[in-house]
Amino acid sequence: MAGSRGGTERRREMRNLGMMAGAAIILFFCMQMLISFVISATPLRGLYNESMTVRYACTCAASVLSVGLVFYLIRLLEGRLMGIRCPLPMRPDRWTPVILAIPAGFALCLSANYVSALVGMLTETVGVELTQPEQLLPTDPAGVIVYIISMVVIPPLVEEFAIRGVVMQPLLRYGRGFAICASAAVFGLMHSNPKQMVFAFVSGLVIGYFTASTGSLLTGIGIHLMNNAFAVLSSYMVQHENVVGSALLMLGAMGIGISFLIAYLILFARSGGAREKVSGGRWRFFINIVFILAAALMLLNASQYIQTAG
């Protein structure tokens, strides 16, 4: 009887965690829409359209509010309503695995670009094109600084707190693999178009693995920061028609990262991270009304970036 009650409680917790993740995705979307409405319905609209500095300052605020604040509230609700209190591990037991894992994870995240490109090529063979919005790059010093903060600094901090912290950490007791995949799925859904969703899911698997295996959110923050910094640098190089330089930079970064990956796998692949596994009921994380509605909402929003031939 005690085992049965324990199994029921675990299944209920899994369903509740899935519902809270779904609620976070819905609130994230609503907050994004609210911020867009405020910008378009106030005098801020003119500044937003005219100034790249203002535009990316708004992007910073949107990231903090729609991701950081929303998932902080979800974490509070999980603790107060459901009694789910899970620490967010920052300081690792050992720094060497983290130092090796960051460039190793970065190299694998770069490889996720090829997965995203492959998916795009496959869809094009059946007459479906996956598009994404064009991102304008500022050129004035103030705009560049704010752009770097909005793309390189803020997202790694708030998104790793949200996804590998609030979402993944409570799921680790249900198995590391499941926790990594579930958090990567949430990460993918929170991106606005299919190409970004594919990249975010694959890179989410990478970041989740290294975060769990090193036992520190600093690992995920470091990988995420390096990936975004590379994307910004590469975008500016392409804008200045230095495509060859951008390609060589990517190959060099991947080569160095793979060297770190080999060292990490040899020395630390079997260390760190939670190993407890509670079987049964994990499907309840995804199969509940709130998460299903959240997934449908984000996929419907992403469908505007899908174009069919003819």
N, C-alpha and C positions, 0 to 999 in steps of 0.2 A: 504493500500500500504506500509506504514511504517513497519507494522508487517511482511508483506511478504518479504520485503527487509531484515529485521532483521533475519528471518528464513533462507533466502538464505545465508546470511553472516555466520550464525552459522553452516550451513551444509558445507559451504566451509572451515570454520575453522576446523571443525572436520575432513574433508578429508585431509586437509593440515597437521594436527597434526599426522594423521595416516601415511601419506607419509613420514614425517620427522622421525617418529619412525622406519618405514621400512628402510629408508636411513641409520639411525644410526645402525641398525642391520647388514646391508650389509657392511657398513664401518668397523664395529667391526670385522666381519668375514675377510674382506680383510686385515685389520691391523694384525690380528692374523697370516694369511698366510704370510704376508710380513715379520713379525718378525721371523717366522719359517724358511723362505728362507734365511734371513740374517744369522741366526745361522748356518744353514747347509752349506752355501756357503762361509763362512769365517773361519779364524782360531779359531773363537769362538766355533766351533763345537767340537773340541777336549776337550776344557775346559768344555763345557756343558755336554759331555758324561762322563767325568772323575770326575768332582767335583759337589757334591750335592749343595754346597754353590753357585756356579756359576749358576747352573740350576734354583734354586729358586730365585736368584737375577734377572735372566732373566724373571721369572714369575712375579715378582714385577713390572718390567719395562713394561711387556706386559699388565698387568692390568691397569696401569696408562695411557698408550698410547691408548690401544684399547677400554677402557671403559671411563676413565676420560677425556682424550683429545677429543675423538670422540663426546661424549655427550656434552662437553663444546662447541664445535664448532656447534653442532645442536642447542643448546640453543641460541647461538649468531645469527644463521641464522633465527631462529624463531622470534627473536626480531627485526632484521634489515629488513628481507624480508617480514614478515607477520605481524609485529607489535604485536606479542604475547609476552608480558612481564609479567612474573609471578614470584613473590618473592619466595625464598626458605626459608621456616620458620625454624629457628633453635631454638631460645629461646622460650620455651613454656610460656603460660600465668600462668600456675601452674606447679610446679615440682612434686607434689604428684602423679598425674595420670601417669606421665612418670616413676617414681620410681616403681609404681605397674605394669605398662604395660610391662616393659622390661622382668622381670622374667615370667610374664604371657604369653607373646608372645613367649618366649623361650620354654616354656613347650609345646605350641601348635606346634611350629616348630619341636620339637622332635617327636611329634605325626605324623608329615608328613612323617617320615621314615616308619611308618607302612603302610601308604597309598601307598608309593612307592613300598614297599615289596609286598603288596596285588596285585598291578597292575602286578608286575613281576610274581607272582604265577598264576594269571589269564591267562596271555599270555602263560605261560608254559603248561597250560592245553590244549591249541590248537597247541602245538608244536613250539612255538615262544619263544626264550630266549633273554632277554634283558641283555646285558653285559655292562661293563664299564672298562676303562683302569685302570690298577693297579698303585697305587701311591706309590712310593718309599719313605721311611722315613729316613732322615739323622740321624746319631748318634753322629757325632762330634759336639762340642759346637757351632762353627761358623755356621755350616749347620743348626743346630736346631734353632738358633736365626733367621737366614734368612728365614727358613721355616715358623716359627711362624709369622714373619712379612708378608710374602707373602700370608698366609692363614687366619690369624686372624685379622691383622691390615688393610692392603690395601683394600681387597674386601669390607668390610663393608663401608669404606669411599667412595670409587669411585662408587660402585654399588648402594648405597643408594642415592648418589647425582644424578646418572644417572636415576634410575628407579623410586624411590619415589619422586625425585626432578624434573628432567627435563621432564619425561614422565607423572607422575601422577598429579602434581600440576595444570597444565593447564586444565586437564580433570575434576577436581572436580566440576566445574560449570555445568557440564553435569550430575551430580549425583555422590554421593560418591561411591555407589556400582559399577557403571560402571567404574569409575576411578580406583578403586582397582582391578577389574577384568582385565581391559585392561592392566594396568601396570604389573600385575602378568603374563599375557600372554607373554608380551615382555620379562620379566625376565626369564620365562621358555624357550622361544625360544633361548635365548643367552647361554644356556648350551649345552654341546657337545654330550650328549648321552641321550637316552629315560628315563633311571632311574633318572638322574639328572634333566631332564626336568620336570618330574612329581613332584619330591620333590620341585624344585624351584617354580613351579606354586602354589602348595599348601602353601608353606612357604611364597610366595609372597602375597597371599591373607591375611595371618596372619599379616605380617609386614605392608602391606598396610593399613589394618584396624586400627591397633594401631597407625600408623603414622598419618593417617587422623583424628582419634578420639582425639588424644592428641594435634594435630596441630604442631608437631615438628619432623623434620628429625632426631633429636637426639634419639628419641624413636626407629626408624628403625635401626639406627646405633648400638644402644645398643643391640637390639635383635639379629641382624645379627652377631655382635661380639661374643656374648655369645654362639650362635649356632656353629659358626666356632671354637671357642676355645674348646668347648665340643667335637666336631668332632676330633680335633687334639689330645686332651688328650685321648679320647677313642681309637683312632688308635694306639697310643703308648702302651696303656694297652693291647690291643689285640695282638700287635706284641710281647709283652713280655708274651704272653699266660695267661694273667689275664682276661679271658673272663667273669668269674663270677663277678669280681670286676667292669668291665665295665658295665655289666647289672645292678648291684646294684646301680652304680653311676647314670645310666640313670633313673632308677625307683625313686631314691631319688630326682633327679633334677626335674622330672615330678611332683612328689608329692608336693614339695615346690612351684613349678611354678603354679600348679593348685590352691593352697591356695591363691596366689597372684591374680590369674585370678578371683576367686570368689569375692575377695575384690574389684577388679577393676570393675567387672560387677555390683556389688551392688552400688558402690559409684559414678562411673564415666562413665558408658556405654552410657549414654545419653548426655554427654557433649562434647564440642570441635568439631573442624572440620567444613568444609564448608557444608551448607545444601541446597544451591541453586541447582535447577535442571532444566536444559533446555532440553525439550523433543524433540524427532525426530532427525533422521539423524545420530544416533550414530553408526550404522552399517558401515558408511563411513570410520570410523577409520580403520576397517579391510578390507573392500572391496574396495581396490584401487590397482592399478597395482604395486606400489612400495612395499607395505606391503605384498601383495601376493607373489611377487618374493622373498622377504626377508624370509618369512615363508617357502617357498619351498626350498630355499637354505639351511636353517638351518636343516630342516627335512631330506633333502637328505644327508647332512653331518652326521646327527645322525643315519642314516640307516645302516652305517657300523658297528654299535654296535647291530644290530638285526640279530640273527642267527635262522634259521629254521631247524627243525629236518630233517635229511636225506640230 
